[in-house]
Structures are given as structure tokens and as C-alpha cells.
Amino acid sequence: MESGPDSAVLTRREPAEITDKRLLRGAKTRQTVLRHAVDIASLDGLAGLSFGRLATDSGLSKAGIQTLFKTKEALQLAAIDYARDLFVDEVIEPTRSTPHGLARLRALIESWLAYAETPLFAGGCFWVANMPEQDSRPGPLRDALLRDRRAWVHILERELREAVRAGDIAEVDPELAAYQIDAVLCATNTALRVGEQDAMSRAWRIVEGFLTSP
């Protein structure tokens, strides 16, 4: 397992093995509910989550869902964690075997853009959808969203630093460049949601400006 602040957060949580059939059914129900929850949150924000809406969308009972999550905040936090796991599977894991530096950086950006273009979540990027709702609301939800976003930017920063060290790209400030690339990706997600046809090619033209040879 990779070390560093990003890997501690953007690594998929491995669930404990469950052999009890009743507990296994509960775990499967929880997964079903959370899959609906992350799609709702990507469209309408975490505030749009409710036990009643999830019951309607999933076909499960409201009381059964509430038994699983107890409170709305617990449901919202579980949705953030589940979204992170799906993001790791879709964006991070496919790049693990790519060498660090420029190759890994390109792979990560390509993977992220594919995640936004053929959206993993119904409303596009989960964090782009939810950060504006939560950024002025201190508390566990904002902390969890910021944790994941910062970890992603740290990954970009690490690969930029490696690319500079290897002499594969011109000297840049890795921290600043990672922030700028992330901003481009977030803007591209929004452009894709409103149907801008040149969003992907424009994103790559901008990103390539950070990846020029020395």
C-alpha cells in the first residue's frame, strides 16, 4: 500500500467479512440504499437525502432504512464514504500500476475526466455537487468532503512533484499547479453537465500547459 496523506484517505475501505446470513442481507440492503443515496446527493445535494425519498427510490421500507442509519447525518456521512469508495475504484485504482510522475499524472487526469464525462454519479462529480452546499456549514459533513477533496489534490501534487524531480516537465510549484488542475477539472465537470461540447478538449488544452517539457 502506498504511503502518504492521500493514500490514507483515498484507499477503498475493505469491509469485514460477513458470514451470518442475516447480517449479510443487512449489508446488501445498506449497499443498495447507499447507491441510491449518492446519486440523489449528486443531483440535489446531501440536504436532499431523506429516508422517505430513499424508500421510494429503492423500493425498501422507510422504517427499515432508518433502522440501518438511525439519523439523517449518519446517512449523509455514510453516503460520502460510499461515494469515496466508488471514486477510488473508478479513478484511483486503475492508475495504481502506472509509474509515478508524469505517466501517473496523465492517467489520473484521464481517469477523472472519464469519471465526469460518463458520470459515475447521476449528477456528475459528487464533490463538485456537494461542496458549494456545505462549504459555509462547519461540521462533520464539510469535514468529510474536505478530507476527500484535499486528499485528491495531494495526489496530483505528489505526481507533479515526481514529474519535476524526474525532469519530465518544466519546473512548477506542485502545490499551486495541483490546485489549478483540480480547478480545471471541476469547471469541466460543470461544463459537461450543461452540455458544452468542447469541454473535454478544452480541459486537455489547459492541462497540457502544466505538462510541458523542460
C-alpha positions as CSV (number, residue, x, y, z in Angstrom):
1,M,0.0,0.0,0.0
2,E,1.3,3.5,-0.9
3,S,2.2,5.8,1.9
4,G,1.4,9.4,2.3
5,P,-1.5,11.6,3.3
6,D,-3.6,10.8,0.2
7,S,-3.3,7.0,0.4
8,A,-4.6,7.0,4.0
9,V,-7.8,8.6,2.8
10,L,-8.3,7.7,-0.9
11,T,-7.9,4.0,-0.4
12,R,-11.0,1.9,-0.5
13,R,-12.2,0.7,2.9
14,E,-12.3,-3.1,2.9
15,P,-15.5,-4.3,4.7
16,A,-15.1,-7.0,7.3
17,E,-16.1,-10.5,6.1
18,I,-19.7,-11.3,7.0
19,T,-20.8,-14.9,7.3
20,D,-24.1,-14.5,9.2
21,K,-26.9,-14.6,6.6
22,R,-29.0,-12.0,8.4
23,L,-26.1,-9.6,8.7
24,L,-25.2,-10.3,5.1
25,R,-28.7,-9.3,4.0
26,G,-28.4,-6.1,6.0
27,A,-25.1,-5.3,4.4
28,K,-26.5,-5.8,0.9
29,T,-29.5,-3.6,1.8
30,R,-27.2,-0.9,3.0
31,Q,-25.2,-1.0,-0.3
32,T,-28.5,-0.7,-2.2
33,V,-29.6,2.3,-0.2
34,L,-26.2,4.0,-0.5
35,R,-26.1,3.5,-4.2
36,H,-29.3,5.5,-4.5
37,A,-28.2,8.0,-1.8
38,V,-25.0,9.0,-3.7
39,D,-27.0,9.6,-6.9
40,I,-29.6,11.7,-5.1
41,A,-26.8,13.7,-3.4
42,S,-25.0,14.3,-6.7
43,L,-28.2,15.8,-8.1
44,D,-29.8,17.6,-5.2
45,G,-27.0,17.8,-2.5
46,L,-26.7,16.0,0.8
47,A,-29.6,18.0,2.1
48,G,-31.8,16.3,-0.4
49,L,-31.3,12.9,1.2
50,S,-34.2,11.7,3.3
51,F,-35.4,8.3,4.5
52,G,-38.7,8.7,2.7
53,R,-37.1,9.6,-0.7
54,L,-34.7,6.6,-0.4
55,A,-37.6,4.3,0.4
56,T,-39.4,5.5,-2.7
57,D,-36.3,5.2,-4.9
58,S,-35.1,1.8,-3.6
59,G,-38.5,0.1,-3.0
60,L,-37.4,-0.6,0.6
61,S,-39.3,0.4,3.7
62,K,-38.7,3.8,5.3
63,A,-38.5,2.1,8.7
64,G,-36.0,-0.4,7.5
65,I,-33.7,2.3,6.1
66,Q,-34.0,4.3,9.3
67,T,-33.0,1.2,11.3
68,L,-29.9,0.9,9.2
69,F,-28.7,4.6,9.6
70,K,-30.6,5.9,12.7
71,T,-30.1,9.6,11.8
72,K,-30.0,11.7,8.6
73,E,-26.5,12.9,9.4
74,A,-25.3,9.3,9.8
75,L,-26.9,8.6,6.4
76,Q,-25.2,11.6,4.8
77,L,-21.8,10.6,6.2
78,A,-22.2,7.1,5.0
79,A,-23.1,8.4,1.6
80,I,-19.9,10.4,1.5
81,D,-17.8,7.4,2.5
82,Y,-19.6,5.3,-0.1
83,A,-19.0,7.9,-2.8
84,R,-15.3,7.9,-1.9
85,D,-15.1,4.2,-2.2
86,L,-16.7,4.3,-5.7
87,F,-14.4,7.1,-6.7
88,V,-11.3,5.2,-5.6
89,D,-12.5,2.2,-7.6
90,E,-13.2,4.2,-10.7
91,V,-10.5,6.8,-10.7
92,I,-7.6,5.9,-8.4
93,E,-7.3,2.1,-8.6
94,P,-6.9,1.8,-12.4
95,T,-3.8,4.0,-12.2
96,R,-2.0,2.1,-9.3
97,S,0.3,0.2,-11.7
98,T,1.3,3.3,-13.7
99,P,4.7,4.6,-12.7
100,H,4.7,7.7,-10.5
101,G,5.3,11.1,-12.1
102,L,4.1,12.3,-15.5
103,A,2.7,8.9,-16.6
104,R,0.6,8.5,-13.4
105,L,-0.5,12.2,-13.5
106,R,-1.8,11.8,-17.1
107,A,-3.5,8.6,-16.1
108,L,-5.2,10.2,-13.1
109,I,-6.4,13.2,-15.1
110,E,-7.7,11.0,-17.9
111,S,-9.4,8.7,-15.4
112,W,-11.0,11.7,-13.6
113,L,-12.3,13.2,-16.9
114,A,-13.8,9.9,-17.9
115,Y,-15.5,9.7,-14.5
116,A,-17.1,13.1,-15.2
117,E,-17.8,12.6,-18.9
118,T,-19.6,9.2,-18.4
119,P,-20.7,10.1,-14.9
120,L,-20.3,7.6,-12.1
121,F,-22.9,9.5,-10.2
122,A,-26.2,10.7,-11.7
123,G,-25.3,14.4,-11.2
124,G,-21.7,14.3,-12.1
125,C,-18.8,14.7,-9.6
126,F,-20.1,14.1,-6.1
127,W,-17.8,16.6,-4.5
128,V,-18.4,19.4,-7.1
129,A,-22.1,18.9,-6.4
130,N,-21.9,19.0,-2.7
131,M,-19.1,21.3,-1.7
132,P,-21.0,24.5,-2.6
133,E,-23.8,23.4,-0.3
134,Q,-21.6,22.6,2.6
135,D,-18.6,25.0,2.3
136,S,-20.2,27.5,4.7
137,R,-21.6,25.0,7.1
138,P,-18.9,23.8,9.6
139,G,-19.4,20.3,10.8
140,P,-18.9,16.6,10.1
141,L,-20.3,16.8,6.5
142,R,-18.0,19.6,5.4
143,D,-15.0,18.0,7.2
144,A,-15.6,14.7,5.3
145,L,-16.0,16.4,1.9
146,L,-12.9,18.5,2.5
147,R,-10.9,15.4,3.6
148,D,-11.5,13.7,0.3
149,R,-11.1,16.8,-1.9
150,R,-7.8,17.7,-0.2
151,A,-6.6,14.1,-0.5
152,W,-7.2,14.1,-4.2
153,V,-5.3,17.4,-4.7
154,H,-2.4,15.9,-2.6
155,I,-2.3,13.0,-5.1
156,L,-2.0,15.5,-8.0
157,E,0.6,17.4,-6.1
158,R,2.7,14.3,-5.4
159,E,2.7,13.3,-9.1
160,L,3.6,16.8,-10.2
161,R,6.5,16.8,-7.8
162,E,7.7,13.5,-9.1
163,A,7.4,14.6,-12.7
164,V,9.5,17.7,-11.9
165,R,12.1,15.7,-10.0
166,A,12.4,13.3,-12.9
167,G,12.8,16.2,-15.4
168,D,9.8,15.2,-17.3
169,I,8.1,18.5,-17.1
170,A,9.2,22.1,-16.6
171,E,9.7,23.5,-13.1
172,V,6.4,24.3,-11.5
173,D,5.1,24.9,-8.0
174,P,3.5,21.5,-7.4
175,E,1.1,22.7,-4.8
176,L,-0.2,25.6,-6.9
177,A,-0.3,23.6,-10.1
178,A,-2.3,20.8,-8.4
179,Y,-4.8,23.4,-7.2
180,Q,-5.1,24.8,-10.7
181,I,-5.5,21.4,-12.4
182,D,-8.2,20.5,-9.9
183,A,-10.0,23.8,-10.6
184,V,-9.9,23.0,-14.3
185,L,-11.4,19.5,-13.7
186,C,-14.1,20.9,-11.5
187,A,-15.0,23.5,-14.1
188,T,-15.0,20.8,-16.8
189,N,-17.5,18.7,-14.8
190,T,-19.8,21.7,-14.7
191,A,-19.3,22.3,-18.4
192,L,-20.2,18.7,-19.2
193,R,-23.4,18.9,-17.1
194,V,-24.6,21.9,-19.2
195,G,-23.7,20.2,-22.5
196,E,-20.7,22.2,-23.6
197,Q,-19.4,20.1,-26.5
198,D,-15.8,21.2,-26.3
199,A,-15.4,20.7,-22.5
200,M,-13.0,17.7,-22.7
201,S,-10.7,19.1,-25.4
202,R,-10.6,22.4,-23.7
203,A,-9.7,20.7,-20.4
204,W,-6.8,18.9,-22.0
205,R,-5.5,22.0,-23.7
206,I,-5.3,23.8,-20.4
207,V,-3.8,20.8,-18.6
208,E,-1.2,20.3,-21.2
209,G,0.1,23.8,-20.3
210,F,1.2,22.4,-16.9
211,L,2.8,19.3,-18.5
212,T,5.3,20.9,-20.9
213,S,8.8,19.5,-21.4
214,P,11.6,21.4,-19.6
